[in-house]
């Protein structure tokens, strides 16, 4: 074994992740209700190339094949999400066939000795939820949905997350216009939605606790280490402001710290806000899920984007095919800062991965994905170093198990360690999947054996 071999604990949770809308297809099948994302994909100009998720990876029909693939890879755990609009046909109206799909998926995972890790919400809101997240009532409808799912699956699923990346719903959907409902620069809606998402999280966690279930519950956030673009006072202060707006808006209220002042200064106090809401929101959780792909460079630039920040990385920075900067050290820095500021007792890296684009690479380059192997390996080294420094990280989920529908980008970006031919639905292991299989089997990997010149792109 090489002196550069990086070893992980025997009980480390090696996993991969997906989301319902991105892989399942058949969004209206068997009594499922329409959702905001379904309608968004049918709105001309919203999705690149006019793509939609009607078929995606056809996981709704091919889940057994996909679980067999997971077992072959040696995955210890699989993170997936449930579609709220598939499970609930209306307020307090359960769609039995939709719920049964997840029952069968969980049973298949358990039969393969793969630990299910379920997320209740990965961005789809049923159309019957009047007013979407701008309506306080949606938070209570979400609690009702959570109770249905907990009752049906709670004894067999040991890990639950209430939300995946709520910031994307509030920021991308209300400020940047690339998520439903497509709002741009609507600070009032941004603040209202953020508060109602926090409220829904607290209500769902409380419901889980009341049912005395045997598992653990947390939630999952998109977190980026904030790096001042320069040493100048304005950029340093702006990095702290961005940290408040990107992290503390959600992590603050749920850990008893309340909202940061920056949130109210930016969005105003949400309509209908009550101080007692903070008691509902502050529900102790068992773990924090960390989704991380890149650091955020912070350069104060009024009007540059909805949060007045120019994120342009330095010249020469390695990039993925979506122009996201690759800085493994930033994942270490992020984990250590989150530990210090928020004191979570358990953390999971619930998403981390590398994008290639069909428009920039041929099939051979896509399958033989040396850049993804290097990216995952170098980020796992950062996770391992954080663990040795005392960070309570207990698992890692590669994003994604499968190439899939990548929201407003359509199908051009591929994040999967498994290639999907969308015409035939054939699954093919990429080099990264084969490498990851070896990592899981060995409980670690040889850092010195990572690709020497990965096919990254570079910022000019």
C-alpha positions as CSV (number, residue, x, y, z in Angstrom):
1,X,0.0,0.0,0.0
2,X,1.4,3.4,-1.0
3,X,2.6,5.8,1.6
4,X,0.1,8.2,0.0
5,X,-2.8,5.9,0.6
6,X,-5.7,7.8,2.2
7,X,-7.7,5.6,4.6
8,X,-11.3,6.2,5.8
9,X,-13.0,4.6,8.8
10,X,-14.5,1.2,8.3
11,X,-18.0,2.5,9.0
12,X,-17.7,5.5,6.6
13,X,-20.8,5.9,4.5
14,X,-19.8,5.6,0.8
15,X,-22.7,6.7,-1.4
16,X,-24.0,8.3,-4.5
17,X,-27.0,10.7,-4.9
18,X,-29.8,11.6,-7.3
19,X,-33.0,13.5,-7.2
20,X,-36.5,12.4,-8.2
21,X,-37.3,14.9,-11.0
22,X,-33.9,14.5,-12.6
23,X,-34.0,10.8,-13.1
24,X,-37.4,9.3,-12.6
25,X,-39.3,10.5,-15.7
26,X,-43.0,9.8,-16.0
27,X,-43.8,12.9,-13.9
28,X,-47.6,12.5,-14.3
29,X,-47.8,8.7,-14.1
30,X,-50.2,6.8,-11.9
31,X,-52.1,9.7,-10.5
32,X,-49.2,12.1,-9.8
33,X,-50.1,15.8,-9.8
34,X,-48.5,18.4,-11.9
35,X,-45.7,20.5,-10.3
36,X,-44.1,23.9,-10.8
37,X,-41.0,22.2,-12.3
38,X,-43.1,20.2,-14.7
39,X,-44.8,23.3,-16.0
40,X,-41.5,25.2,-16.1
41,X,-40.1,22.5,-18.5
42,X,-43.1,23.1,-20.7
43,X,-42.6,26.9,-20.9
44,X,-40.7,27.9,-24.1
45,X,-37.3,29.4,-23.5
46,X,-36.9,28.1,-19.9
47,X,-34.9,25.0,-20.5
48,X,-31.9,24.7,-22.8
49,X,-32.6,23.0,-26.1
50,X,-36.3,22.7,-25.2
51,X,-35.5,19.6,-23.0
52,X,-37.9,18.2,-20.5
53,X,-37.9,15.5,-17.8
54,X,-40.7,13.4,-19.2
55,X,-38.4,10.4,-19.6
56,X,-35.1,11.5,-18.1
57,X,-33.4,8.2,-17.0
58,X,-36.7,6.3,-16.8
59,X,-35.8,5.4,-13.3
60,X,-39.5,5.1,-12.5
61,X,-39.5,1.9,-14.5
62,X,-35.8,0.9,-14.2
63,X,-35.2,1.3,-10.5
64,X,-34.4,-2.4,-10.0
65,X,-31.8,-2.2,-12.7
66,X,-30.4,0.9,-11.1
67,X,-30.3,-0.6,-7.6
68,X,-28.5,-3.7,-9.0
69,X,-25.9,-1.3,-10.5
70,X,-25.5,0.4,-7.1
71,X,-24.9,-3.0,-5.5
72,X,-22.3,-3.9,-8.2
73,X,-20.5,-0.6,-7.3
74,X,-20.5,-1.6,-3.7
75,X,-22.4,1.5,-2.5
76,X,-23.1,1.4,1.2
77,X,-25.8,4.0,1.0
78,X,-27.9,5.8,-1.6
79,X,-29.4,9.3,-1.3
80,X,-32.6,9.9,-3.3
81,X,-35.5,12.3,-3.1
82,X,-39.2,11.8,-3.1
83,X,-41.5,13.7,-5.4
84,X,-44.1,15.6,-3.3
85,X,-46.4,15.8,-6.3
86,X,-46.1,12.1,-6.9
87,X,-47.0,11.2,-3.4
88,X,-49.8,13.7,-2.7
89,X,-52.5,14.3,-5.3
90,X,-54.0,17.2,-3.3
91,X,-54.1,18.6,0.3
92,X,-54.2,15.6,2.6
93,X,-54.9,13.4,-0.4
94,X,-52.4,10.6,-0.7
95,X,-51.7,9.1,-4.1
96,X,-51.2,5.4,-3.1
97,X,-49.6,4.4,-6.4
98,X,-47.0,7.2,-6.1
99,X,-46.2,6.4,-2.5
100,X,-45.9,2.7,-3.4
101,X,-43.1,3.5,-5.9
102,X,-41.0,4.7,-3.0
103,X,-42.0,1.7,-0.9
104,X,-40.7,-0.6,-3.6
105,X,-37.5,1.4,-4.1
106,X,-36.8,1.3,-0.4
107,X,-37.4,-2.5,-0.2
108,X,-35.1,-3.0,-3.2
109,X,-32.4,-1.0,-1.5
110,X,-32.7,-2.9,1.7
111,X,-32.6,-6.2,-0.1
112,X,-29.3,-5.1,-1.7
113,X,-28.0,-4.1,1.8
114,X,-27.8,-0.4,0.7
115,X,-28.8,2.1,3.3
116,X,-31.6,4.5,2.1
117,X,-31.1,8.2,2.7
118,X,-34.3,10.0,1.7
119,X,-34.9,13.7,1.0
120,X,-38.4,15.0,1.2
121,X,-38.0,18.0,-1.1
122,X,-35.7,18.5,-4.1
123,X,-37.5,21.5,-5.6
124,X,-40.8,20.3,-6.9
125,X,-43.9,22.0,-5.5
126,X,-47.3,20.4,-6.5
127,X,-49.5,22.8,-8.5
128,X,-52.3,22.2,-5.9
129,X,-50.2,24.0,-3.3
130,X,-51.8,27.4,-4.0
131,X,-49.4,30.3,-3.9
132,X,-46.3,28.0,-3.8
133,X,-43.8,29.0,-1.1
134,X,-45.0,32.6,-1.0
135,X,-48.0,31.1,0.9
136,X,-47.4,30.3,4.6
137,X,-50.0,27.5,4.2
138,X,-47.6,25.6,2.0
139,X,-45.3,25.0,5.0
140,X,-48.1,23.3,6.8
141,X,-49.1,21.3,3.7
142,X,-45.4,20.2,3.6
143,X,-45.7,19.0,7.2
144,X,-48.7,16.9,6.2
145,X,-46.8,15.4,3.3
146,X,-43.9,14.6,5.6
147,X,-46.1,12.9,8.1
148,X,-47.6,10.6,5.4
149,X,-44.1,9.6,4.2
150,X,-42.7,9.1,7.7
151,X,-45.6,6.9,8.6
152,X,-45.2,4.8,5.5
153,X,-41.4,4.5,5.3
154,X,-40.0,5.9,8.6
155,X,-39.2,2.6,10.2
156,X,-37.1,1.4,7.2
157,X,-35.3,4.6,6.2
158,X,-32.5,5.5,8.7
159,X,-31.6,9.0,7.3
160,X,-34.1,11.7,6.3
161,X,-33.5,15.2,5.1
162,X,-36.3,17.8,4.9
163,X,-35.0,20.0,2.1
164,X,-32.3,20.0,-0.5
165,X,-30.7,23.4,-1.0
166,X,-33.6,25.6,-0.1
167,X,-31.5,28.6,-1.1
168,X,-32.0,27.6,-4.8
169,X,-35.7,27.9,-4.4
170,X,-35.6,31.4,-2.9
171,X,-32.6,32.8,-4.8
172,X,-32.7,31.1,-8.2
173,X,-36.5,31.2,-8.3
174,X,-37.2,34.7,-7.0
175,X,-34.0,36.7,-7.7
176,X,-32.4,35.1,-10.7
177,X,-35.3,33.8,-12.8
178,X,-33.8,30.4,-13.7
179,X,-36.0,28.3,-11.4
180,X,-39.8,28.4,-11.0
181,X,-41.6,30.7,-10.9
182,X,-39.0,32.6,-12.8
183,X,-39.0,35.8,-10.7
184,X,-36.2,38.3,-11.1
185,X,-35.0,40.7,-8.5
186,X,-38.0,40.2,-6.3
187,X,-36.5,40.7,-2.8
188,X,-39.8,40.6,-1.0
189,X,-40.6,37.2,-2.5
190,X,-37.1,36.0,-1.8
191,X,-37.4,36.8,1.9
192,X,-40.9,35.4,2.2
193,X,-40.0,32.1,0.6
194,X,-36.8,31.7,2.7
195,X,-38.8,32.2,5.9
196,X,-41.5,29.7,4.8
197,X,-38.9,27.1,3.9
198,X,-37.4,27.4,7.3
199,X,-40.8,27.1,8.9
200,X,-41.6,24.0,6.9
201,X,-38.3,22.4,7.9
202,X,-39.0,23.0,11.6
203,X,-42.6,21.7,11.3
204,X,-41.4,18.5,9.6
205,X,-38.6,17.9,12.1
206,X,-41.1,18.3,14.9
207,X,-43.5,15.8,13.3
208,X,-40.7,13.3,12.9
209,X,-39.8,13.6,16.6
210,X,-43.4,13.2,17.6
211,X,-43.5,9.8,15.8
212,X,-40.6,8.4,17.8
213,X,-39.0,6.9,14.7
214,X,-35.6,5.1,15.0
215,X,-33.7,7.1,12.4
216,X,-32.0,10.5,12.1
217,X,-33.2,13.7,10.5
218,X,-31.4,16.7,9.1
219,X,-31.4,18.8,6.0
220,X,-29.1,19.6,3.1
221,X,-27.6,22.9,2.0
222,X,-25.6,24.3,-0.9
223,X,-22.6,25.7,0.9
224,X,-19.6,27.5,-0.5
225,X,-16.5,28.8,1.2
226,X,-16.5,32.5,0.7
227,X,-13.2,33.9,-0.7
228,X,-12.7,37.7,-1.0
229,X,-11.6,38.4,-4.6
230,X,-9.0,40.9,-3.2
231,X,-7.6,41.8,0.1
232,X,-9.4,45.1,-0.1
233,X,-11.7,46.0,2.8
234,X,-14.8,46.2,0.7
235,X,-14.4,42.7,-0.7
236,X,-13.5,41.2,2.7
237,X,-16.6,42.8,4.2
238,X,-18.7,41.6,1.2
239,X,-17.5,38.0,1.7
240,X,-18.8,38.1,5.2
241,X,-22.1,39.6,3.9
242,X,-22.3,36.8,1.3
243,X,-21.7,34.3,4.1
244,X,-24.7,35.7,6.0
245,X,-26.9,35.7,3.0
246,X,-25.9,32.3,1.6
247,X,-25.5,30.4,4.9
248,X,-26.8,32.1,8.0
249,X,-30.3,32.8,6.5
250,X,-30.9,29.1,6.9
251,X,-28.4,27.8,9.4
252,X,-28.9,30.7,11.8
253,X,-32.6,30.2,12.6
254,X,-32.4,26.5,12.7
255,X,-29.6,26.5,15.2
256,X,-31.2,29.1,17.5
257,X,-29.1,32.1,16.3
258,X,-32.0,33.7,14.5
259,X,-31.8,35.6,11.2
260,X,-28.7,37.7,10.3
261,X,-29.3,41.4,10.2
262,X,-28.2,41.3,6.5
263,X,-31.3,39.3,5.6
264,X,-33.8,41.8,7.0
265,X,-31.8,44.7,5.5
266,X,-31.9,43.1,2.1
267,X,-35.4,41.7,1.9
268,X,-37.3,43.4,4.7
269,X,-39.2,41.5,7.4
270,X,-41.3,38.8,5.7
271,X,-45.0,39.5,5.6
272,X,-46.8,37.5,8.4
273,X,-43.5,37.0,10.2
274,X,-43.9,36.2,13.9
275,X,-41.1,36.1,16.5
276,X,-42.6,32.9,17.8
277,X,-41.9,31.3,14.4
278,X,-38.3,31.0,15.5
279,X,-39.3,28.5,18.1
280,X,-40.9,26.3,15.5
281,X,-37.9,26.7,13.2
282,X,-35.3,25.9,15.9
283,X,-35.6,22.1,16.0
284,X,-32.4,20.3,16.8
285,X,-31.3,18.0,14.0
286,X,-29.1,14.9,13.9
287,X,-26.9,15.9,10.9
288,X,-26.2,18.6,8.4
289,X,-25.9,17.6,4.7
290,X,-23.2,19.6,2.8
291,X,-23.5,20.0,-0.9
292,X,-20.4,21.6,-2.3
293,X,-18.9,21.9,-5.7
294,X,-16.8,25.1,-5.7
295,X,-15.9,28.2,-3.6
296,X,-17.6,31.5,-4.2
297,X,-15.4,34.4,-5.0
298,X,-16.7,37.6,-3.5
299,X,-16.2,40.9,-5.3
300,X,-18.6,43.7,-4.4
301,X,-20.2,44.8,-7.7
302,X,-23.6,46.6,-7.3
303,X,-26.1,45.4,-9.9
304,X,-23.8,42.6,-11.2
305,X,-26.3,40.0,-10.0
306,X,-29.1,39.9,-7.5
307,X,-26.7,39.7,-4.6
308,X,-24.3,42.3,-6.0
309,X,-21.5,39.8,-6.4
310,X,-19.1,39.2,-9.2
311,X,-18.1,35.5,-8.7
312,X,-15.4,35.4,-11.5
313,X,-12.5,33.2,-10.5
314,X,-8.9,34.3,-10.9
315,X,-7.2,33.8,-14.3
316,X,-5.7,30.4,-14.6
317,X,-8.2,28.7,-12.3
318,X,-9.1,25.1,-13.3
319,X,-12.7,24.8,-14.2
320,X,-15.3,22.2,-15.0
321,X,-17.4,22.4,-18.2
322,X,-19.9,24.7,-16.5
323,X,-17.0,27.1,-15.7
324,X,-17.2,26.3,-11.9
325,X,-13.8,26.7,-10.3
326,X,-12.1,23.6,-8.9
327,X,-10.5,24.3,-5.5
328,X,-10.5,21.1,-3.2
329,X,-8.9,23.1,-0.4
330,X,-12.1,25.2,-0.2
331,X,-14.1,22.1,0.9
332,X,-11.7,21.6,3.8
333,X,-12.0,25.3,4.7
334,X,-15.8,25.1,4.4
335,X,-16.2,22.1,6.7
336,X,-13.9,23.5,9.3
337,X,-15.7,26.9,9.3
338,X,-19.2,25.2,9.6
339,X,-17.9,23.1,12.5
340,X,-16.6,26.2,14.3
341,X,-19.5,28.5,13.7
342,X,-22.4,26.1,14.1
343,X,-21.2,23.1,16.1
344,X,-23.0,20.3,14.2
345,X,-22.2,16.9,15.8
346,X,-22.5,15.0,12.5
347,X,-22.1,16.0,8.9
348,X,-22.5,14.2,5.6
349,X,-21.1,15.4,2.3
350,X,-24.3,14.8,0.5
351,X,-23.3,16.1,-3.0
352,X,-19.9,16.7,-4.6
353,X,-19.2,16.1,-8.3
354,X,-17.9,17.2,-11.7
355,X,-19.7,18.4,-14.8
356,X,-18.8,17.6,-18.4
357,X,-20.7,18.8,-21.4
358,X,-21.6,16.9,-24.5
359,X,-21.1,20.1,-26.5
360,X,-17.5,20.3,-25.4
361,X,-16.4,16.6,-25.2
362,X,-16.9,13.5,-27.4
363,X,-18.2,10.2,-26.1
364,X,-14.8,8.7,-25.5
365,X,-13.8,11.7,-23.4
366,X,-17.1,11.5,-21.5
367,X,-16.7,7.8,-20.6
368,X,-12.9,8.0,-19.8
369,X,-13.5,10.9,-17.4
370,X,-10.0,11.4,-15.8
371,X,-11.0,14.9,-14.7
372,X,-13.9,13.5,-12.6
373,X,-11.6,10.9,-11.0
374,X,-9.2,13.6,-10.1
375,X,-11.9,16.0,-8.9
376,X,-13.6,13.4,-6.6
377,X,-10.2,12.1,-5.4
378,X,-8.8,15.5,-4.5
379,X,-12.0,16.5,-2.8
380,X,-12.1,13.2,-0.8
381,X,-8.6,14.0,0.3
382,X,-9.9,17.4,1.7
383,X,-12.7,15.6,3.5
384,X,-10.3,13.1,5.0
385,X,-8.0,15.9,6.2
386,X,-11.0,17.7,7.8
387,X,-11.9,14.5,9.6
388,X,-8.4,14.1,10.9
389,X,-8.7,17.7,12.2
390,X,-11.7,16.7,14.2
391,X,-14.6,17.4,11.8
392,X,-17.5,14.9,12.4
393,X,-18.0,13.9,8.7
394,X,-19.4,10.4,8.5
395,X,-20.1,9.9,4.8
396,X,-19.7,11.1,1.2
397,X,-22.2,10.9,-1.6
398,X,-20.9,11.4,-5.2
399,X,-23.1,13.5,-7.4
400,X,-24.4,11.9,-9.3
401,X,-25.0,8.2,-9.7
402,X,-26.5,8.8,-13.2
403,X,-26.2,11.4,-15.9
404,X,-29.6,13.2,-15.7
405,X,-31.8,16.1,-16.4
406,X,-29.8,19.1,-15.1
407,X,-32.6,21.6,-14.6
408,X,-32.4,24.7,-16.8
409,X,-29.3,23.3,-18.5
410,X,-31.2,20.4,-19.9
411,X,-29.2,17.3,-20.8
412,X,-26.0,18.8,-22.0
413,X,-24.1,18.8,-18.7
414,X,-23.4,15.3,-17.3
415,X,-22.5,14.8,-13.6
416,X,-22.9,11.0,-13.5
417,X,-20.3,8.4,-12.7
418,X,-22.6,6.2,-14.8
419,X,-23.2,7.3,-18.4
420,X,-26.8,7.2,-19.7
421,X,-27.6,7.0,-23.3
422,X,-30.9,8.9,-23.3
423,X,-32.1,7.3,-26.5
424,X,-31.6,3.7,-25.5
425,X,-31.4,4.2,-21.7
426,X,-28.3,2.0,-21.6
427,X,-26.1,2.5,-18.5
428,X,-22.3,2.4,-18.9
429,X,-19.8,2.7,-16.1
430,X,-17.5,5.6,-16.6
431,X,-13.8,5.3,-15.4
432,X,-14.9,7.3,-12.4
433,X,-17.5,4.7,-11.4
434,X,-14.8,1.9,-11.7
435,X,-12.4,4.0,-9.7
436,X,-15.0,4.7,-7.0
437,X,-15.9,1.0,-6.8
438,X,-12.3,0.4,-6.0
439,X,-12.2,3.1,-3.4
440,X,-15.2,1.7,-1.6
441,X,-13.8,-1.8,-1.7
442,X,-10.4,-0.7,-0.3
443,X,-11.8,1.9,2.2
444,X,-9.6,4.6,0.6
445,X,-7.3,5.3,-2.3
446,X,-3.8,6.1,-3.4
447,X,-3.6,9.9,-3.8
448,X,-0.4,9.5,-5.8
449,X,-2.3,7.4,-8.4
450,X,-4.8,10.1,-9.3
451,X,-4.6,11.3,-13.0
452,X,-1.6,13.6,-13.4
453,X,-3.0,15.9,-16.0
454,X,-6.8,15.9,-15.7
455,X,-8.7,17.4,-18.6
456,X,-9.8,20.5,-16.8
457,X,-10.5,23.7,-18.6
458,X,-8.8,26.9,-17.4
459,X,-10.0,30.4,-16.8
460,X,-8.4,32.8,-19.3
